[in-house]
Amino acid sequence: MKTSAVALLAGVLALAATAYGCAPRAESAADRLPWRHALSEGLSEARQSGKPVVVDFWASWCGPCLLLGKRSFPHPRVQSLRDRAVWVKVDVDTNQSAVAKYEVRGFPTILVLDSAGQEADRLVGYVDGPTLATFLEGALAKAKRGTT
């Protein structure tokens, strides 16, 4: 019973995402952030570069996740931050260990980690592009200072 309810919910969310005009979560043409898809790769790059890490925990069945990818990440202010961080997308359905490690409870969740992989800040839920940019600007500054 529980499995069928989850499947039904996933179907409803996928239909809602379709109604919003969202395709499955591939980077949109407007989103030119240099996404990595392996958290370990992003953390390794961050240690070498000294840059913070922006981690997008998302799911293909999550309407707000799809909207974030389609509408918020492509925003020019967000795009202007591309060189200030290492960018990683974590598919929550295929990387449960990262979800557990960082205690991610809702989707989408954006984590900003310092270059050592320690959490500096977190944002849960959909926000528009300007709001996402404001969050990221503050969180990246915090992570760079080492304030965790």
DOTITI-506368 format. One record per atom (N, C-alpha, C): residue number from 1; chain; atom name; x, y, z. Coordinates in steps of 0.1 Angstrom, whole numbers, plus 5000, padded with zeros to 4 digits. Atoms other than C-alpha are relative to their C-alpha. Last residue first. Layout:
N
num; chaine; atome; east; north; up
NUM; A; CA; X; Y; Z
...
END
This chain:
148
num; chaine; atome; east; north; up
148; A; N; 5009; 5012; 5002
148; A; CA; 5303; 5269; 5091
148; A; C; 4993; 4998; 5013
147; A; N; 5009; 4999; 4990
147; A; CA; 5321; 5303; 5087
147; A; C; 4990; 4988; 4998
146; A; N; 4998; 5012; 4992
146; A; CA; 5351; 5294; 5066
146; A; C; 4990; 5000; 5012
145; A; N; 4994; 4996; 4988
145; A; CA; 5353; 5329; 5051
145; A; C; 5002; 4989; 5010
144; A; N; 4987; 4995; 5003
144; A; CA; 5347; 5314; 5017
144; A; C; 5008; 5005; 5013
143; A; N; 4992; 5012; 5001
143; A; CA; 5317; 5295; 5030
143; A; C; 5015; 5004; 4997
142; A; N; 4999; 5007; 4987
142; A; CA; 5301; 5327; 5043
142; A; C; 5009; 4988; 4999
141; A; N; 4991; 4991; 4992
141; A; CA; 5308; 5346; 5010
141; A; C; 5003; 4993; 5014
140; A; N; 4987; 5002; 5005
140; A; CA; 5293; 5316; 4991
140; A; C; 5010; 5009; 5008
139; A; N; 4995; 5013; 4995
139; A; CA; 5263; 5316; 5014
139; A; C; 5014; 4998; 4994
138; A; N; 4998; 5000; 4986
138; A; CA; 5256; 5354; 5009
138; A; C; 5007; 4987; 5005
137; A; N; 4990; 4990; 4997
137; A; CA; 5259; 5354; 4972
137; A; C; 5004; 5000; 5014
136; A; N; 4987; 5005; 5004
136; A; CA; 5240; 5321; 4969
136; A; C; 5012; 5010; 5003
135; A; N; 4996; 5010; 4991
135; A; CA; 5210; 5334; 4989
135; A; C; 5015; 4995; 4997
134; A; N; 4997; 4993; 4987
134; A; CA; 5209; 5366; 4969
134; A; C; 5004; 4990; 5010
133; A; N; 4988; 4993; 5001
133; A; CA; 5211; 5346; 4936
133; A; C; 5004; 5007; 5013
132; A; N; 4989; 5010; 5000
132; A; CA; 5184; 5322; 4947
132; A; C; 5014; 5007; 4999
131; A; N; 4999; 5005; 4987
131; A; CA; 5161; 5351; 4955
131; A; C; 5011; 4990; 5002
130; A; N; 4994; 4989; 4991
130; A; CA; 5168; 5368; 4922
130; A; C; 5002; 4995; 5014
129; A; N; 4986; 4997; 5003
129; A; CA; 5162; 5335; 4903
129; A; C; 5006; 5011; 5009
128; A; N; 4998; 4994; 5013
128; A; CA; 5129; 5325; 4920
128; A; C; 5015; 5003; 4998
127; A; N; 4999; 4985; 5000
127; A; CA; 5128; 5302; 4950
127; A; C; 5002; 5005; 4986
126; A; N; 4998; 4991; 5012
126; A; CA; 5118; 5266; 4953
126; A; C; 5000; 5014; 5003
125; A; N; 5012; 4995; 5007
125; A; CA; 5123; 5247; 4985
125; A; C; 5003; 5008; 4988
124; A; N; 5009; 5011; 5004
124; A; CA; 5151; 5242; 5010
124; A; C; 4988; 5006; 4994
123; A; N; 5013; 4994; 5005
123; A; CA; 5181; 5266; 5012
123; A; C; 4991; 4988; 4996
122; A; N; 5010; 5009; 5007
122; A; CA; 5212; 5256; 5031
122; A; C; 4988; 5008; 4997
121; A; N; 5013; 4995; 5000
121; A; CA; 5244; 5273; 5045
121; A; C; 4991; 4990; 4992
120; A; N; 5000; 4986; 4996
120; A; CA; 5280; 5267; 5054
120; A; C; 4986; 5006; 5000
119; A; N; 5012; 4992; 5004
119; A; CA; 5280; 5229; 5054
119; A; C; 5002; 5015; 5005
118; A; N; 5008; 4997; 4988
118; A; CA; 5315; 5214; 5057
118; A; C; 4989; 5010; 4996
117; A; N; 5012; 5008; 5001
117; A; CA; 5330; 5199; 5025
117; A; C; 4991; 5002; 5012
116; A; N; 4997; 5012; 4992
116; A; CA; 5366; 5211; 5031
116; A; C; 4987; 4991; 5000
115; A; N; 4992; 5009; 5008
115; A; CA; 5361; 5237; 5003
115; A; C; 5004; 4987; 5007
114; A; N; 4987; 4994; 5001
114; A; CA; 5331; 5252; 5022
114; A; C; 5009; 4990; 4992
113; A; N; 4990; 5006; 4992
113; A; CA; 5297; 5237; 5014
113; A; C; 5013; 5008; 4999
112; A; N; 4987; 4994; 5003
112; A; CA; 5267; 5255; 5001
112; A; C; 5010; 4995; 5010
111; A; N; 4990; 4999; 4990
111; A; CA; 5237; 5232; 5001
111; A; C; 5011; 5008; 4995
110; A; N; 4987; 4994; 5005
110; A; CA; 5206; 5237; 4979
110; A; C; 5009; 5001; 5012
109; A; N; 4992; 4994; 4989
109; A; CA; 5176; 5215; 4988
109; A; C; 5013; 5004; 4993
108; A; N; 4985; 5000; 5001
108; A; CA; 5149; 5208; 4963
108; A; C; 5007; 5005; 5012
107; A; N; 4994; 4998; 5013
107; A; CA; 5135; 5188; 4978
107; A; C; 4992; 5012; 4993
106; A; N; 5009; 4995; 5010
106; A; CA; 5130; 5182; 5015
106; A; C; 5007; 5003; 4987
105; A; N; 5014; 5004; 4997
105; A; CA; 5147; 5162; 5042
105; A; C; 4990; 5004; 4990
104; A; N; 5010; 4993; 5008
104; A; CA; 5184; 5164; 5034
104; A; C; 4986; 4994; 5002
103; A; N; 5013; 5000; 4994
103; A; CA; 5204; 5151; 5063
103; A; C; 4990; 5009; 4992
102; A; N; 5003; 4986; 4998
102; A; CA; 5238; 5159; 5047
102; A; C; 4986; 5002; 5006
101; A; N; 4988; 4994; 4994
101; A; CA; 5251; 5123; 5051
101; A; C; 4997; 5015; 5003
100; A; N; 4999; 5003; 4986
100; A; CA; 5217; 5108; 5045
100; A; C; 5011; 5008; 5007
99; A; N; 5012; 4995; 4993
99; A; CA; 5211; 5126; 5012
99; A; C; 5000; 4997; 5015
98; A; N; 4998; 4986; 4998
98; A; CA; 5247; 5119; 5002
98; A; C; 4988; 5006; 5007
97; A; N; 4990; 4998; 4990
97; A; CA; 5242; 5082; 5009
97; A; C; 5003; 5015; 5002
96; A; N; 5006; 5000; 4987
96; A; CA; 5209; 5081; 4990
96; A; C; 5010; 5003; 5011
95; A; N; 4989; 4998; 4990
95; A; CA; 5226; 5089; 4958
95; A; C; 4994; 5002; 5014
94; A; N; 4988; 5008; 5003
94; A; CA; 5205; 5075; 4929
94; A; C; 5012; 5002; 5010
93; A; N; 5004; 5014; 5002
93; A; CA; 5170; 5087; 4938
93; A; C; 5012; 4991; 4998
92; A; N; 5002; 5006; 4987
92; A; CA; 5184; 5120; 4953
92; A; C; 4995; 4985; 4999
91; A; N; 5013; 5006; 5002
91; A; CA; 5199; 5130; 4920
91; A; C; 4998; 4992; 5013
90; A; N; 5002; 5013; 4994
90; A; CA; 5228; 5152; 4932
90; A; C; 4986; 4995; 4998
89; A; N; 5014; 5004; 4999
89; A; CA; 5238; 5182; 4910
89; A; C; 5000; 4985; 5006
88; A; N; 5003; 5014; 5001
88; A; CA; 5272; 5197; 4917
88; A; C; 4985; 4997; 5001
87; A; N; 5014; 5002; 5001
87; A; CA; 5286; 5232; 4910
87; A; C; 4997; 4985; 4999
86; A; N; 5001; 5013; 5007
86; A; CA; 5321; 5241; 4921
86; A; C; 4986; 4997; 5001
85; A; N; 5003; 5012; 4993
85; A; CA; 5320; 5278; 4932
85; A; C; 5002; 4988; 4990
84; A; N; 4998; 4998; 4985
84; A; CA; 5330; 5314; 4924
84; A; C; 4998; 4987; 5007
83; A; N; 4986; 5002; 4997
83; A; CA; 5334; 5309; 4886
83; A; C; 5003; 5001; 5015
82; A; N; 4995; 5012; 5005
82; A; CA; 5297; 5304; 4879
82; A; C; 5015; 4997; 5004
81; A; N; 4992; 5007; 4989
81; A; CA; 5285; 5332; 4901
81; A; C; 5007; 4988; 4996
80; A; N; 4988; 4992; 4998
80; A; CA; 5274; 5354; 4871
80; A; C; 5009; 4994; 5011
79; A; N; 4990; 5003; 5010
79; A; CA; 5250; 5326; 4862
79; A; C; 5013; 5007; 5002
78; A; N; 4995; 5013; 4996
78; A; CA; 5230; 5332; 4894
78; A; C; 5012; 4995; 4990
77; A; N; 4993; 4998; 4988
77; A; CA; 5227; 5369; 4886
77; A; C; 5006; 4987; 5005
76; A; N; 4986; 4994; 5002
76; A; CA; 5218; 5361; 4850
76; A; C; 5008; 5002; 5012
75; A; N; 5001; 4986; 4998
75; A; CA; 5189; 5337; 4860
75; A; C; 5014; 5006; 4999
74; A; N; 4996; 4992; 5012
74; A; CA; 5195; 5303; 4844
74; A; C; 5000; 5015; 5002
73; A; N; 4986; 5001; 5003
73; A; CA; 5195; 5286; 4879
73; A; C; 5004; 5008; 4987
72; A; N; 4992; 4992; 4991
72; A; CA; 5161; 5300; 4887
72; A; C; 5015; 4999; 4997
71; A; N; 5002; 4985; 4998
71; A; CA; 5137; 5292; 4859
71; A; C; 5010; 5007; 5009
70; A; N; 5005; 4993; 5012
70; A; CA; 5143; 5257; 4844
70; A; C; 5000; 5015; 5001
69; A; N; 4991; 5002; 5011
69; A; CA; 5164; 5241; 4871
69; A; C; 4997; 5008; 4988
68; A; N; 4988; 4994; 4996
68; A; CA; 5144; 5256; 4900
68; A; C; 5010; 4999; 4988
67; A; N; 5002; 4985; 5002
67; A; CA; 5112; 5247; 4881
67; A; C; 5013; 5007; 5004
66; A; N; 4999; 4997; 5014
66; A; CA; 5124; 5211; 4879
66; A; C; 4999; 5015; 4997
65; A; N; 4986; 5002; 5004
65; A; CA; 5132; 5209; 4916
65; A; C; 5001; 5004; 4985
64; A; N; 4993; 4988; 4996
64; A; CA; 5097; 5225; 4924
64; A; C; 5015; 4998; 4996
63; A; N; 5003; 4988; 5008
63; A; CA; 5081; 5197; 4903
63; A; C; 5007; 5013; 5004
62; A; N; 5003; 4988; 4991
62; A; CA; 5099; 5169; 4920
62; A; C; 4998; 5012; 4992
61; A; N; 5014; 5000; 4997
61; A; CA; 5097; 5136; 4900
61; A; C; 4995; 5012; 5008
60; A; N; 5007; 4998; 5013
60; A; CA; 5131; 5140; 4884
60; A; C; 4985; 5001; 5002
59; A; N; 5005; 5013; 5005
59; A; CA; 5147; 5145; 4918
59; A; C; 4991; 5003; 4988
58; A; N; 5012; 4999; 5008
58; A; CA; 5169; 5173; 4932
58; A; C; 4995; 4986; 4996
57; A; N; 5007; 5013; 4997
57; A; CA; 5197; 5179; 4957
57; A; C; 4987; 5001; 4993
56; A; N; 5015; 5000; 5003
56; A; CA; 5216; 5209; 4942
56; A; C; 4995; 4986; 5001
55; A; N; 5005; 5013; 5003
55; A; CA; 5251; 5212; 4957
55; A; C; 4985; 5001; 4999
54; A; N; 5015; 4999; 5000
54; A; CA; 5270; 5244; 4956
54; A; C; 4995; 4987; 4995
53; A; N; 5007; 5009; 5009
53; A; CA; 5307; 5238; 4965
53; A; C; 4985; 5004; 5002
52; A; N; 5011; 5007; 4994
52; A; CA; 5331; 5264; 4979
52; A; C; 4992; 4992; 4990
51; A; N; 5014; 4994; 5003
51; A; CA; 5363; 5271; 4961
51; A; C; 4990; 4993; 5008
50; A; N; 5003; 4991; 4989
50; A; CA; 5398; 5263; 4975
50; A; C; 4986; 5006; 4999
49; A; N; 5001; 4986; 5004
49; A; CA; 5408; 5249; 4941
49; A; C; 4998; 5010; 5012
48; A; N; 4989; 4996; 5008
48; A; CA; 5422; 5215; 4951
48; A; C; 4999; 5015; 4997
47; A; N; 4988; 5001; 4991
47; A; CA; 5397; 5209; 4980
47; A; C; 5013; 5005; 4992
46; A; N; 5000; 4989; 4990
46; A; CA; 5369; 5221; 4958
46; A; C; 5012; 5000; 5009
45; A; N; 4996; 4988; 5007
45; A; CA; 5379; 5198; 4929
45; A; C; 5000; 5012; 5010
44; A; N; 4986; 5001; 5003
44; A; CA; 5378; 5168; 4953
44; A; C; 5005; 5013; 4993
43; A; N; 4993; 4997; 4987
43; A; CA; 5344; 5179; 4967
43; A; C; 5015; 4999; 4998
42; A; N; 5001; 4986; 4996
42; A; CA; 5330; 5182; 4932
42; A; C; 5008; 5003; 5012
41; A; N; 4992; 4992; 5010
41; A; CA; 5343; 5148; 4921
41; A; C; 5000; 5015; 5004
40; A; N; 4985; 5003; 4996
40; A; CA; 5330; 5131; 4953
40; A; C; 5009; 5008; 4990
39; A; N; 4996; 4991; 4988
39; A; CA; 5296; 5148; 4947
39; A; C; 5015; 4998; 5003
38; A; N; 4995; 5009; 4990
38; A; CA; 5293; 5132; 4912
38; A; C; 5005; 5009; 5012
37; A; N; 5011; 5008; 4996
37; A; CA; 5271; 5150; 4887
37; A; C; 5005; 4989; 5010
36; A; N; 4994; 5013; 4998
36; A; CA; 5293; 5180; 4880
36; A; C; 4988; 4991; 5005
35; A; N; 5005; 5010; 4991
35; A; CA; 5276; 5211; 4867
35; A; C; 5008; 4987; 4999
34; A; N; 4992; 5012; 5003
34; A; CA; 5296; 5239; 4849
34; A; C; 4996; 4988; 5010
33; A; N; 4992; 5003; 4988
33; A; CA; 5268; 5265; 4851
33; A; C; 5007; 4987; 4997
32; A; N; 4987; 5003; 5004
32; A; CA; 5255; 5273; 4816
32; A; C; 5010; 4998; 5012
31; A; N; 4993; 5003; 4988
31; A; CA; 5218; 5272; 4824
31; A; C; 5014; 4995; 4995
30; A; N; 4996; 4988; 4993
30; A; CA; 5202; 5289; 4794
30; A; C; 5009; 4998; 5012
29; A; N; 4991; 4994; 5009
29; A; CA; 5201; 5257; 4773
29; A; C; 5005; 5013; 5006
28; A; N; 5006; 4993; 5011
28; A; CA; 5185; 5240; 4802
28; A; C; 5011; 5007; 4992
27; A; N; 4997; 4985; 4999
27; A; CA; 5205; 5215; 4822
27; A; C; 4993; 5006; 4988
26; A; N; 4987; 4998; 5006
26; A; CA; 5187; 5182; 4821
26; A; C; 5003; 5014; 5001
25; A; N; 4990; 4991; 4995
25; A; CA; 5160; 5177; 4847
25; A; C; 5014; 4998; 4992
24; A; N; 4992; 5006; 4990
24; A; CA; 5131; 5161; 4828
24; A; C; 5013; 5008; 5002
23; A; N; 4995; 5013; 5005
23; A; CA; 5112; 5187; 4809
23; A; C; 5008; 4993; 5011
22; A; N; 4986; 5004; 4996
22; A; CA; 5093; 5214; 4827
22; A; C; 5003; 4987; 4993
21; A; N; 4991; 4999; 5012
21; A; CA; 5063; 5231; 4810
21; A; C; 5014; 4995; 5003
20; A; N; 4992; 4988; 4999
20; A; CA; 5045; 5238; 4843
20; A; C; 5009; 5001; 4988
19; A; N; 5009; 4989; 5001
19; A; CA; 5019; 5212; 4834
19; A; C; 5007; 5013; 5000
18; A; N; 5003; 4999; 5014
18; A; CA; 5047; 5187; 4829
18; A; C; 4990; 5012; 4997
17; A; N; 4988; 4994; 5006
17; A; CA; 5059; 5194; 4864
17; A; C; 4997; 5001; 4985
16; A; N; 4999; 4986; 4996
16; A; CA; 5024; 5188; 4877
16; A; C; 5012; 5007; 4993
15; A; N; 5010; 4993; 5008
15; A; CA; 5022; 5155; 4858
15; A; C; 5000; 5015; 5003
14; A; N; 4995; 5000; 5014
14; A; CA; 5055; 5144; 4873
14; A; C; 4990; 5007; 4991
13; A; N; 4990; 4989; 5000
13; A; CA; 5042; 5154; 4908
13; A; C; 5006; 5001; 4986
12; A; N; 5006; 4987; 5000
12; A; CA; 5011; 5133; 4902
12; A; C; 5010; 5012; 4999
11; A; N; 5007; 4998; 5012
11; A; CA; 5031; 5103; 4891
11; A; C; 4993; 5014; 5000
10; A; N; 4989; 4997; 5010
10; A; CA; 5055; 5106; 4920
10; A; C; 4993; 5003; 4987
9; A; N; 4995; 4987; 4997
9; A; CA; 5025; 5107; 4944
9; A; C; 5010; 5005; 4990
8; A; N; 5010; 4990; 5004
8; A; CA; 5010; 5077; 4928
8; A; C; 5004; 5014; 5002
7; A; N; 5001; 5000; 5014
7; A; CA; 5042; 5058; 4931
7; A; C; 4990; 5009; 4995
6; A; N; 4988; 4992; 5005
6; A; CA; 5045; 5068; 4967
6; A; C; 5001; 5001; 4985
5; A; N; 5002; 4986; 4997
5; A; CA; 5010; 5056; 4974
5; A; C; 5011; 5009; 4995
4; A; N; 5009; 4994; 5010
4; A; CA; 5016; 5024; 4956
4; A; C; 4997; 5014; 5002
3; A; N; 4993; 4999; 5013
3; A; CA; 5047; 5017; 4977
3; A; C; 4991; 5006; 4990
2; A; N; 4991; 4989; 4999
2; A; CA; 5028; 5024; 5010
2; A; C; 5007; 5003; 4986
1; A; N; 5008; 4988; 5000
1; A; CA; 5000; 5000; 5000
1; A; C; 5009; 5013; 5000
END
